[in-house]
Structure formats: structure tokens, C-alpha cells
Amino acid sequence: MQQSFSTAQTRPIAISQSTEAQTYGLFALAMALTVAGVFIGTQFATVLMSTGIHFFFLLAELGLIFTAGIWMNKSPLNYLLFGLFPLLSGFTITPYILYILASYANGGSILLNALSATGFMAASAAVFARTTSWNLGVISKGLFLALIGLIVLGLLQFFVPSLRTTQFELMLSGGGVVIFALFTAYDLQRIQQMGRMGAHPMMLALSLYLDIFNLFLYILRFMLALSGDRR
């Protein structure tokens, strides 16, 4: 009787570890595919820059995000679309990276510094999520509202020329860094907790990928506004 109870108790732990490991494995795959997407994008830089096709890739990315609940459980389609998403992200970000390298004398060093800062902040968020006794789920609604505000301010900056100042860019990008750093910690804790319930690792990996990808973009924007040396 006691042996049966002990066996039943160990099963959820095995499922938890497996789900968490799958999530981080899929996340690592997504990051590798993003790098591959950037590399492929640089081979077709002229086409991307002259045709604006990267905007089509961006729309395709948004479509995949909003329909994830539909295709996420349909194998093997889910693996195909999950792999396609970071490739598209790599294509989409390529023109921005090339613009930075061409327009800023210190663009290369800023890109490397942004990557390093993103890695440091993601690692810090992971340590915080693992060690804190706080339930970060309580801030999820606040983070979602902050994200909406960030998007609205970004749109205003795009359409209102008077908001395209260094001060506003520092405020906006700095806010984005804070928001996505908190999102990263929240989702890392969620991976740990929901992994114990056998949650879908692909959805968890996609959420974490979006957190860190956007964290990198806002860190990059902040560094460019703070110390970018235009040619």
C-alpha cells in the first residue's frame, strides 16, 4: 500500500521535469532558428531592404501569435509553425540590424552590448523567479495593461513627430526593458509551476521567446538612444 502511494507521488515530478526540459529545449531551438533567420536575411539584404517584404514577415508573425491556440496542439503542424516563427523573426529584424550597423559608428559594439545585457537580465530574472517566495502571477494583469500602454505610446511616437525625441525614446525604451524583464521573470516562474501540471511546453517556450526577444529589442533601443554615435 505504501509502495503504491510512493510511486504515485513520484510521477508528477517526472512529468514536471520533462515538461520544463522540453520548454527550455524548444526555447533554445527558437533562439538558434532566429540566428539562422538573421544569417539567411543578410544573404538577401538587398531584397529585404528594397521591397519591404520584412513587413509581410512581421504580419505573418502576428498571425502565428494570434492563432497559436488553434495550431499549437495539431502535430506535426505545430512543430512546423513553431520553427517558422523564429525564422520569420530573424528575417524581420535583419533590416533593423543592418540599419544600425550602417548608420551608427559604434553600431556593432552596441549590438554586442545589448546581447550581453539581455543575457545578464534574463539570467537575473531566472534566479529571481527560482528563489523568490512571491507569486508573480499577481502582477500578470498589471503587466498586460503596461504592455498595452507601451504599444499605444509606441504608435503615438511613430505618428507624432514631436515625440521622436531622445528623451521620449529613453523613457519609452526604458519602460519596455522593465516590462519585459518582469514578463521574463513571470514566465520563468510560470514554466516552473505549470510544468508540474504537464502544461504545453511549446506554448510556454513561445511566451519565453517573445519576452526575451522583445527585451533585447528594447535594450538595444535604449542603448542607441543613450550612446548611439550616428555617422
C-alpha positions in Angstrom: 0.0 0.0 0.0 2.8 2.3 1.0 4.8 1.4 -2.1 1.9 2.2 -4.4 1.4 5.6 -2.7 5.1 6.4 -3.2 5.1 5.6 -6.9 2.0 7.7 -7.5 3.7 10.6 -5.7 6.8 10.5 -7.9 5.0 10.6 -11.3 4.1 14.3 -11.2 7.8 15.1 -10.5 8.9 13.2 -13.6 6.3 15.0 -15.7 7.3 18.3 -14.3 11.0 17.9 -15.1 10.2 16.6 -18.6 7.9 19.5 -19.4 10.3 22.1 -18.1 13.2 20.5 -20.0 11.1 20.3 -23.2 10.2 24.0 -22.8 13.8 25.1 -22.5 14.8 22.8 -25.3 12.2 24.4 -27.6 13.3 27.9 -26.5 16.9 27.1 -27.3 15.8 25.8 -30.7 13.8 29.0 -31.3 16.9 31.2 -30.5 19.1 29.1 -32.8 16.5 29.5 -35.6 16.4 33.2 -35.0 20.2 33.4 -35.6 19.7 31.3 -38.7 17.0 33.7 -39.9 19.2 36.7 -39.4 22.1 34.9 -41.3 19.8 34.0 -44.2 18.3 37.5 -44.1 21.7 39.1 -44.6 22.2 37.0 -47.7 19.1 38.6 -49.2 19.7 42.1 -47.6 19.1 44.0 -50.8 15.7 42.3 -51.4 14.6 42.8 -47.8 15.7 46.5 -47.7 14.3 47.5 -51.2 11.0 45.6 -51.2 9.9 46.0 -47.6 8.9 42.3 -47.6 10.0 42.1 -44.0 6.8 43.9 -43.1 4.9 40.9 -44.6 7.0 38.7 -42.4 6.0 40.8 -39.4 2.3 40.4 -40.2 2.9 36.6 -40.6 4.5 36.6 -37.2 1.5 38.4 -35.6 -0.8 35.9 -37.4 1.0 33.0 -35.9 0.9 34.5 -32.4 -2.9 35.2 -32.5 -3.7 31.8 -34.0 -1.3 29.8 -31.7 -4.2 28.5 -29.7 -5.5 26.8 -32.8 -2.4 25.2 -34.2 -0.5 24.5 -31.0 -2.0 21.1 -30.4 -2.0 19.9 -34.1 1.1 17.8 -34.7 3.1 17.9 -36.8 1.8 21.4 -37.9 2.7 22.8 -34.5 6.4 21.9 -34.9 6.4 23.4 -38.4 4.8 26.7 -37.4 6.8 26.9 -34.2 10.0 26.6 -36.1 8.8 29.0 -38.8 8.1 31.8 -36.2 11.7 32.4 -35.1 12.9 32.2 -38.7 10.5 34.9 -39.6 11.6 36.9 -36.5 15.2 36.7 -37.8 14.1 37.9 -41.3 12.1 40.7 -39.8 14.9 42.0 -37.5 17.6 41.8 -40.2 16.9 45.2 -41.9 17.0 46.8 -38.4 20.3 45.3 -37.6 21.8 46.3 -41.0 20.5 49.8 -40.5 22.2 50.1 -37.1 25.5 48.8 -38.5 25.3 51.2 -41.4 24.0 54.3 -39.5 26.0 54.2 -36.2 29.8 54.2 -36.0 29.5 52.2 -32.8 26.6 50.1 -34.0 28.5 46.8 -33.8 29.6 47.3 -30.2 26.1 48.4 -29.2 24.6 45.2 -30.7 27.1 43.1 -28.7 26.4 45.1 -25.5 22.7 44.7 -26.0 23.1 40.9 -26.4 25.2 40.7 -23.3 22.8 42.9 -21.3 19.9 40.7 -22.4 21.7 37.6 -21.3 22.5 39.1 -17.9 19.0 40.3 -17.3 17.4 37.0 -18.4 19.8 35.1 -16.1 18.9 37.5 -13.2 15.2 37.1 -13.9 15.7 33.3 -13.8 17.5 33.5 -10.4 14.8 35.8 -9.1 11.9 33.6 -10.4 13.6 30.5 -8.8 14.3 32.0 -5.4 11.5 34.4 -4.7 8.7 33.4 -2.4 6.4 35.9 -4.2 3.7 34.6 -6.6 4.5 36.7 -9.7 1.1 35.7 -11.1 -0.4 38.6 -9.2 1.3 41.1 -11.5 0.2 39.5 -14.7 -2.8 41.8 -15.3 -0.7 44.9 -14.5 2.0 43.7 -16.9 -0.6 43.2 -19.6 -2.0 46.7 -19.1 1.5 48.2 -19.1 2.2 46.4 -22.4 -0.9 47.9 -23.9 0.3 51.3 -22.8 3.7 50.7 -24.2 2.2 49.8 -27.6 0.0 52.9 -27.6 2.9 55.1 -26.8 5.0 53.5 -29.5 2.2 54.2 -32.0 2.0 57.8 -30.9 5.7 58.2 -31.3 5.5 56.8 -34.8 2.7 59.2 -35.9 3.5 62.3 -33.8 6.9 63.9 -34.9 7.2 65.9 -31.7 7.5 62.7 -29.7 10.5 61.5 -31.7 13.0 62.9 -29.2 15.9 61.3 -27.4 14.2 61.9 -24.0 10.9 60.3 -25.1 12.8 57.4 -26.7 14.8 56.8 -23.5 11.6 56.8 -21.4 9.8 54.5 -23.8 12.6 52.0 -24.3 13.5 52.1 -20.6 9.9 51.3 -19.8 9.9 48.4 -22.3 13.1 47.0 -20.7 11.4 47.0 -17.3 8.2 45.5 -18.6 9.8 42.7 -20.5 12.3 41.9 -17.7 9.3 41.4 -15.4 7.5 39.4 -18.1 10.6 37.2 -18.3 10.6 36.5 -14.6 6.9 35.9 -14.6 7.0 33.4 -17.4 10.1 31.6 -16.0 8.1 31.1 -12.7 5.1 30.0 -14.8 7.2 27.4 -16.6 8.3 26.0 -13.2 4.8 26.0 -11.8 2.8 24.9 -14.9 5.4 22.3 -15.8 4.3 20.4 -12.7 0.8 20.2 -14.2 2.0 19.0 -17.6 1.3 22.2 -19.5 2.1 22.5 -23.2 5.8 23.1 -23.4 5.5 24.7 -26.9 3.2 27.5 -25.6 5.5 28.1 -22.6 8.5 28.3 -24.9 6.9 30.7 -27.2 6.0 33.0 -24.4 9.5 33.0 -23.0 10.9 33.5 -26.5 8.7 36.6 -27.1 9.7 38.0 -23.7 13.5 37.8 -24.3 13.3 38.8 -28.0 11.4 42.0 -27.0 13.7 42.5 -24.0 16.7 42.5 -26.4 14.9 45.0 -28.8 14.1 47.5 -26.0 17.6 47.2 -24.5 19.0 47.9 -28.0 16.8 50.9 -28.5 17.7 52.3 -25.1 21.4 51.9 -25.8 21.1 53.5 -29.2 19.2 56.5 -27.7 21.7 56.8 -24.9 25.1 56.4 -26.6 24.5 55.8 -30.3 27.0 57.7 -32.5 25.4 58.4 -35.8 27.6 58.5 -38.8 
